[in-house]
Amino acid sequence: MRVIIAELKQESNTFAPLTTVEDFNGFHLLYGHDVIEKLQGTNSEIAGFLNVLKAKGHEAIPMMAAFAVSGGPLTAEAYKFLTERLYSGIRSAGKIDGVLLALHGAMVSVGESDADGAIIEKVREIVGSDVPIMVTMDLHANITKKKIKNATTISGFRTCPHIDLIETGERAARMLCGILEGTSNPTMAWQKVPMVTPACKQIDFKPGSYRDLLQETISLDLRGAIDSSAFTVQPWLDIPELGYGAIVITENNLSLAKELTSQLAQKMWELRSDLIDISLLTPSQAIEIALKKSSGPVVMSDLADGTGAGSPGDSSAVLAALVAAKPNKRCLVSVCDPEVALLAASVGVGAEISTSIGAKRSFEFCTPTQITATVIRSGVEHFRFTQKGYNGMRVEMGLCAVLEIGEIRVLVTSLPAFTTDPEFYRCVGLEPSTAQIVVVKSHAQFQDSYDAIASEIIFLDTPGMSSDNVAELPFTKIDRPLYPWDLDLVFDARVAL
Ligand SMILES: [Zn+2]
């Protein structure tokens, strides 16, 4: 059997500046056989597809693999360019028996609030109603009617931070092979739950409500599901149909699929008040606590500027608080600011610069900071993830500089790189484990690696477009009522089904 495999992933934050095709180069943009060459054996959905297809003796036809760092919606040009490559590839692939698509599920483009839904709809139109289309998504996907209508099945990650990309790809591919071999008829039910919750609480490696919820999907497998997913949607999507989504797939049993979906949806709703219960400190409060501690590092999450959540990573709010605190212990902080990186390169290592830094792209939310600093390193930098989630994947940081302000070390990048892995600092000679304060711009993913070295983790209340004070962001297009905007909302999953 001949199976199309493709990936087109980006997590959009509708409050963030637009994403272009060039932004995909920060992770990868591959076509044809390069998809297999570069992604085989990595922790990716594509690698999961390949494992199963190979084991079952089916032919994988690689179309494209496009993955960009989280950011604003795709420009109309970027969306058209990428999707046309995908559609024309499928049209010219000859007779095909199945499609495996790795999407994010929370991608938006200018003019298309449900970009993933539109992609599945178009692929369905091209391949026809008889060809199965199995889709994988990030668990932060926003499930919509259009996605459900056009996909045969949708499977989501079951971990957060996400470490099960390959397994998710394998789950989808196994269901496809069951159909192709005539041994299975996966039957999907779904339900929306009118709630949105902060991202920093969405971690599953510590006990708590969120872990309980993800464990529920695994326990559904023991109660008759062949696949199930809790889509706990990322909150920075000012679009219609925003909310949690539950999906359960059974072996040819729609009533059981509906019953189990209702149970999963009810579990989501019951946990809602705990899932929004977070405590955030101001940067100065957090710095005061950290500097009094005898042991470090205290890892502070400037989550409102989270690069994994679509923010540009260019807020200097925490840097400003650090400069004001005049710390006598080592502090590591980063700001994405290509102009300052260029300035540092032009004056060279050892020179002093006085400049305004930050808020070049997030100026509607943040303000720049005036600094005087010494350039102690300058050059083009990259690192590879050592975390389980994207292990081995190369991350481009562009032209960078390390600036010294007393005990503060400022890593200035030109690209909004993920800050979740200690390698982000180590690759420029800065060691997080011996610092007193380490600032990351991440809600959940950083806890996977920093938990082992942090003496304490503090979530900050800072300005930015990926704030976890979601009810304070300027939403205008979401459907209401929606929790937590409407705290008195009554919902019963069993009745809603
Ligand atoms: Zn995610």
Boltz pocket constraint, residues with backbone or C-beta under 6 A from the ligand:
constraints:
  - pocket:
      binder: B
      contacts: [[A, 138], [A, 139], [A, 140], [A, 162]]
      max_distance: 6.0
